[in-house]
Amino acid sequence: MKNPFRLMTVAATFLTLGLAVSAPAQDTPARGSVIVPRSSVAAPGDAGVRAHTNLLIFVPDHNQSPQSFSGETPASLACVYKLVAQVSGCPISGSTANPSGGAGAIAIVDAYDDPNAASDLATFSSNFGLPSANFSVVYASGKKPPQDSTGGWELEESLDIEWAHAMAPNAQLYLVEASSASTSALYAAESVASSLVAAAGGGEVSNSWGGGETSGETSNDSKYFNTSGVVYFASAGDSPGVIYPSASPNVVSAGGTTVNRSGGSFSSETTWSSGGGGTSRYESRPSYQSSVSGIVGSKRGTPDFSFDANPNTGVQVYDSTAYEGTVGPWWIVGGTSVSSPSLSGIVNGAGLFATSTNVELTTLYSNLGNSSDLRDITSGSCGRNKAKTGYDLCTGVGSDQGYSGK
């Protein structure tokens, strides 16, 4: 398995292009900084007009031992989330069993064209012992989109397809490329993705992008996130608060956690302090959140379901397209952009194939507090919200424990 540290240190020269922040602490902290790609920065006036990615890049310190943290792998997180036979401590270097399930289809919606998507996915799969993907790229407008000049959206696309495939390697995988990051282009791509998944017999659509809420968003819920046989996922965001389409009641809001390790072994899972979450300004509380009305009130609460997203405990991604002029090609990536495709894959692998997101979320919330199905995250905070026993506005119902109850 390749070590991304050697190549990630090159990217450190581009820290001035994004916001450099200190990495949150672990039991044994990995020292480094975080790059916020330009594709993940929301500009004034973007809400309802233009979407941003929810990915962050972790850059280890130059003087840090490469062995101290090399990025989570499909096998290490499959072990942490009990998708495979357990290995003591679920070490990154010693976990080798990958998920083996998946059926139907998963469609990934992203902006711009990733010219190396198929070859990068093949390299990622080969490196980690995953089967070759049944993979197709679809141009939502019928015409090949341009590339993102910064390379941020291409890194997003590599992350999305690689980790959806990692969690559900036997599912048909589609990358549906929108012509731009405008919400109108992405919604058009959403419709194409929904049709593809429905035609494949059902599955999931994953959206690692989002933007600020607007008063008109409720009209989009039934227009773009309501195809029968499709379960929709969207990233909850990489800062405290609520974004759309994560806020839609027709979408599984994918939140973020921190996977803590001590001496290389998995020790606990806590909140990610920068994870998105809160109550929507415009969306009413859906029926599946009736049991948590004391927390969310009369509004839709996010997130619903969470996965490792702290860049300090990030995942390995292979992307050979240049990011800000530098080719990794191995990166350590975090953000709730990791959560959406990964949780889509886990739910796909569970094999329930719910007829709608509402059915899927009703199942998840009915298993709230069942430690056989969900890991309750009870330590940490995100903004003004704190983790607590049961549902909270940092991690929702918690993180995954196997395939039951999904």
C-alpha positions in Angstrom: 0.0 0.0 0.0 1.4 3.4 -1.0 2.1 6.0 1.7 0.5 9.4 0.9 2.8 11.3 3.3 5.7 11.6 0.9 3.5 13.3 -1.6 1.3 15.3 0.7 4.2 17.3 2.0 4.6 18.8 -1.4 1.1 20.3 -1.1 2.0 22.2 2.0 3.5 24.9 -0.1 0.0 25.8 -1.1 -1.3 26.5 2.4 -1.6 30.2 1.5 -4.3 29.4 -1.0 -6.7 28.2 1.6 -7.2 28.6 5.3 -4.6 26.8 7.4 -6.0 25.6 10.7 -4.7 23.4 13.5 -5.7 19.8 13.4 -8.0 18.7 16.3 -6.5 16.5 19.0 -6.4 12.7 19.0 -5.3 10.3 21.7 -2.0 10.4 19.8 -2.4 13.5 17.7 -1.1 13.6 14.1 0.7 16.9 13.7 -0.1 19.0 10.7 -2.2 21.6 9.0 -5.4 21.6 7.0 -5.9 23.1 3.5 -9.4 24.4 2.7 -9.6 24.1 -1.1 -11.1 27.0 -2.9 -13.8 24.7 -4.1 -14.8 24.3 -0.4 -15.1 28.1 0.3 -18.6 29.6 0.3 -18.5 33.1 -1.1 -21.0 35.9 -0.2 -24.1 35.5 -2.4 -23.5 31.8 -3.1 -26.6 30.6 -1.2 -29.1 29.1 -3.6 -26.9 30.0 -6.6 -23.6 28.1 -6.3 -22.5 25.1 -4.3 -19.2 24.3 -2.6 -17.5 21.0 -1.8 -17.1 19.8 1.8 -13.6 18.4 1.6 -10.4 19.3 3.5 -6.8 18.2 2.9 -4.6 17.2 5.8 -0.9 18.0 5.4 1.4 16.3 8.0 4.4 18.2 9.5 7.6 17.6 7.6 9.4 16.4 10.7 6.7 13.9 11.7 7.3 10.2 11.3 5.3 9.0 8.3 4.3 6.0 10.3 2.4 8.1 12.9 -0.6 8.6 10.7 -0.9 7.5 7.1 -4.6 8.0 6.5 -7.5 5.6 7.1 -8.0 2.8 4.5 -11.2 1.0 3.4 -10.2 -2.0 5.5 -9.3 0.0 8.7 -12.7 1.8 8.7 -14.6 -1.3 7.7 -13.1 -2.8 10.9 -14.0 0.3 12.9 -17.6 0.3 11.7 -17.9 -3.5 12.0 -18.5 -4.3 8.4 -16.0 -7.1 8.4 -14.6 -9.6 10.8 -12.9 -7.7 13.6 -9.1 -7.3 14.0 -8.0 -6.3 17.5 -7.5 -2.5 17.5 -8.5 -2.1 13.8 -4.9 -0.9 13.0 -4.5 1.0 9.7 -1.5 -1.1 8.7 -2.9 -4.4 10.0 -6.5 -4.3 8.7 -6.9 -6.0 5.4 -10.5 -7.2 5.1 -12.6 -5.0 2.8 -16.4 -4.8 2.6 -17.7 -7.3 0.0 -21.3 -6.3 -0.5 -23.2 -3.9 -2.7 -25.9 -4.2 -5.4 -28.2 -1.9 -7.4 -26.5 1.4 -8.0 -24.9 4.4 -6.3 -24.8 7.6 -8.3 -22.4 10.4 -7.3 -23.3 14.0 -8.3 -20.4 16.4 -8.7 -19.5 19.5 -10.7 -17.0 19.7 -13.6 -15.1 16.9 -15.4 -12.6 14.6 -13.8 -10.7 13.3 -16.8 -8.8 10.6 -14.8 -11.8 9.4 -12.8 -11.8 5.8 -14.2 -8.1 5.3 -14.1 -7.7 6.8 -10.6 -10.5 4.6 -9.3 -8.8 1.6 -10.8 -5.5 2.5 -9.1 -7.2 3.0 -5.8 -9.0 -0.3 -6.0 -5.9 -2.2 -7.0 -3.9 -0.6 -4.2 -6.3 -1.6 -1.5 -7.3 -5.0 -2.9 -10.8 -4.0 -4.0 -12.5 -5.6 -7.0 -12.7 -3.6 -10.2 -15.6 -1.2 -10.2 -18.6 -1.4 -12.5 -18.2 2.3 -13.3 -19.5 4.8 -15.7 -19.2 8.6 -16.2 -22.3 10.4 -17.3 -22.4 14.0 -18.5 -25.6 15.4 -17.1 -26.0 18.0 -19.9 -25.0 15.5 -22.6 -21.8 17.4 -23.2 -18.4 16.9 -21.5 -18.1 19.6 -18.8 -14.9 21.7 -18.4 -12.4 21.0 -15.6 -12.2 22.9 -12.4 -9.1 25.1 -12.8 -8.1 24.7 -9.2 -8.5 20.9 -9.2 -10.7 20.9 -6.1 -13.7 19.4 -7.7 -11.6 16.7 -9.3 -10.2 15.7 -5.9 -13.8 15.7 -4.6 -14.9 13.3 -7.4 -12.0 11.0 -6.8 -12.9 10.9 -3.1 -16.6 10.3 -3.8 -16.3 7.4 -6.2 -13.4 5.7 -4.4 -15.1 5.6 -1.0 -18.5 4.7 -2.3 -16.9 1.8 -4.1 -14.8 1.0 -1.0 -17.9 0.5 1.1 -20.1 -1.2 -1.6 -17.7 -2.7 -4.1 -20.3 -4.7 -6.0 -22.7 -1.8 -6.7 -23.0 -0.2 -10.1 -21.3 3.1 -9.7 -22.1 6.3 -11.7 -20.3 9.6 -11.6 -22.8 12.2 -12.9 -20.9 15.3 -13.8 -22.7 18.7 -13.8 -21.6 21.4 -16.2 -20.7 23.7 -13.4 -21.0 24.2 -9.6 -24.2 26.3 -10.1 -27.1 24.9 -8.2 -29.2 24.8 -11.4 -26.5 22.6 -13.1 -26.2 20.3 -10.0 -30.0 19.9 -9.7 -30.2 18.9 -13.4 -27.5 16.3 -12.6 -29.5 15.2 -9.6 -32.4 14.4 -11.8 -30.1 12.4 -14.2 -28.6 10.5 -11.2 -32.0 9.7 -9.8 -33.2 8.2 -13.1 -30.0 6.1 -13.4 -30.4 4.6 -9.9 -34.1 4.0 -10.3 -33.5 2.2 -13.6 -30.9 0.0 -12.0 -33.4 -1.3 -9.5 -32.8 1.2 -6.7 -29.9 2.4 -4.6 -28.5 5.7 -3.5 -27.5 9.2 -4.8 -24.7 10.9 -2.9 -24.1 14.6 -2.8 -20.9 15.9 -1.1 -21.7 19.5 -2.0 -24.0 22.1 -0.5 -24.6 25.7 0.2 -26.4 28.1 2.6 -30.1 27.7 3.2 -32.7 29.9 1.3 -36.4 30.4 1.8 -37.1 28.8 -1.6 -35.3 25.5 -0.8 -38.5 23.6 0.3 -39.7 23.6 -3.3 -36.6 21.6 -4.3 -37.3 18.8 -1.8 -40.0 17.1 -3.9 -38.7 18.3 -7.2 -35.1 16.9 -7.0 -35.0 14.5 -4.0 -38.1 12.4 -4.3 -37.6 9.6 -6.9 -39.1 6.3 -5.8 -36.5 3.6 -5.0 -33.8 6.2 -4.4 -32.3 7.1 -1.0 -30.5 10.5 -1.1 -27.4 11.5 1.0 -25.8 14.9 1.4 -22.9 16.2 3.4 -23.8 18.1 6.5 -21.0 20.6 6.1 -17.6 21.4 7.6 -18.5 24.2 10.0 -21.2 24.4 12.6 -24.6 25.2 11.1 -27.0 23.9 8.5 -26.5 23.7 4.7 -28.8 22.5 1.8 -29.5 19.9 0.5 -28.4 18.3 3.8 -31.3 20.1 5.4 -33.9 18.5 3.1 -36.2 16.0 4.9 -35.8 13.9 1.8 -32.1 13.5 2.3 -29.9 11.6 4.8 -27.8 14.3 6.3 -24.3 12.9 6.6 -22.3 14.2 9.6 -18.8 13.9 10.7 -16.9 12.3 13.6 -13.3 11.8 14.8 -11.8 8.3 14.9 -9.4 8.3 17.8 -6.4 6.0 17.9 -3.9 5.2 20.7 -0.7 3.5 19.7 -2.2 2.9 16.3 -5.3 1.1 17.7 -8.8 2.4 17.5 -9.8 3.7 20.9 -12.9 5.8 20.6 -15.1 7.9 18.3 -16.0 11.4 19.3 -17.5 14.4 17.6 -15.6 16.5 15.0 -15.5 20.0 16.3 -16.0 21.5 12.8 -18.8 19.2 11.8 -22.0 20.7 10.4 -25.2 20.4 12.3 -28.2 22.3 13.7 -31.8 23.0 13.0 -33.0 24.3 9.6 -34.4 27.8 9.3 -37.0 26.7 6.7 -37.6 22.9 6.8 -40.3 21.6 9.2 -39.5 18.6 11.4 -40.2 15.4 9.5 -42.2 12.5 11.1 -39.1 10.4 11.6 -37.7 13.0 14.0 -40.7 13.0 16.2 -38.9 11.0 18.8 -36.2 13.8 19.1 -38.6 16.8 19.0 -37.2 17.8 22.4 -33.9 18.5 20.7 -34.9 19.8 17.2 -38.1 21.5 18.1 -40.5 22.2 15.2 -37.7 22.2 12.6 -35.6 19.6 10.7 -32.5 18.7 12.6 -29.1 17.8 11.0 -27.2 15.6 10.8 -28.9 12.1 10.8 -26.0 9.6 10.5 -22.2 10.1 10.8 -18.8 8.8 9.6 -15.2 9.7 10.1 -14.7 13.2 8.7 -12.1 15.0 10.8 -9.2 15.7 8.4 -6.8 14.9 11.3 -8.1 11.3 11.1 -8.8 11.5 7.3 -8.9 8.9 4.6 -6.5 8.0 1.7 -7.6 9.1 -1.7 -5.8 8.7 -5.1 -6.2 11.7 -7.4 -3.8 12.2 -10.3 -5.3 15.5 -11.5 -3.3 18.5 -10.3 -4.6 20.3 -7.3 -3.4 24.0 -7.4 -0.6 22.9 -9.8 0.6 19.9 -7.6 -0.1 16.2 -8.4 -0.4 14.1 -5.2 -1.3 11.6 -6.3 -2.1 10.2 -2.8 -3.9 12.6 -0.4 -5.2 12.5 3.1 -8.7 14.0 2.9 -11.4 14.8 5.5 -14.6 16.8 5.7 -18.2 15.5 5.5 -17.5 14.9 1.8 -16.1 11.6 3.1 -19.3 10.9 5.0 -21.8 11.1 2.2 -20.4 8.6 -0.3 -19.2 6.3 2.5 -22.5 6.1 4.3 -24.2 5.7 0.9 -22.0 2.6 0.4 -22.7 1.2 3.8 -26.5 1.6 3.4 -26.2 0.0 -0.1 -24.2 -2.9 1.3 -26.9 -3.5 4.0 -29.2 -4.5 1.2 -32.5 -3.0 2.5 -33.0 -0.8 -0.6 -35.6 1.3 1.0 -38.2 2.8 -1.4 -37.5 6.3 -0.2 -35.2 8.4 2.1 -38.1 8.7 4.5 -38.3 4.9 4.9 -34.5 4.7 5.3 -34.5 7.4 8.0 -37.5 5.9 9.8 -35.4 2.7 10.1 -32.4 4.6 11.3 -34.3 6.6 13.9 -36.2 3.5 15.1 -32.8 2.0 16.0 -31.6 5.0 17.9 -29.9 3.8 21.1 -29.5 0.2 19.8 -25.8 -0.4 20.3 -25.8 -3.4 18.0 -26.8 -1.1 15.1 -25.4 2.3 16.0 -22.4 3.7 17.9 -23.8 6.5 20.1 -21.3 9.4 20.1 -21.4 10.9 23.6 -18.2 12.9 23.8 -17.2 16.2 22.2 -18.9 19.2 20.7 -19.5 21.1 17.4 -19.9 24.8 17.8 -22.6 25.4 20.4 -23.9 21.9 20.2 -22.6 19.1 22.4 -22.7 15.3 22.1 -25.1 13.6 24.4 -26.6 10.2 24.9 -29.0 9.5 22.1 -29.6 11.9 19.2 -27.6 15.2 19.1 -27.0 17.9 16.6 -23.3 17.0 16.1 -23.6 13.3 15.0 -27.3 12.6 14.8 -28.1 9.0 15.7 -24.4 8.2 15.8 -22.1 6.2 13.5 -22.4 2.7 12.0 -22.1 -0.7 13.7 -22.5 -3.3 11.1 -25.2 -3.7 8.5 -28.3 -4.3 10.7 -30.8 -1.5 11.1 -29.8 0.4 8.0 
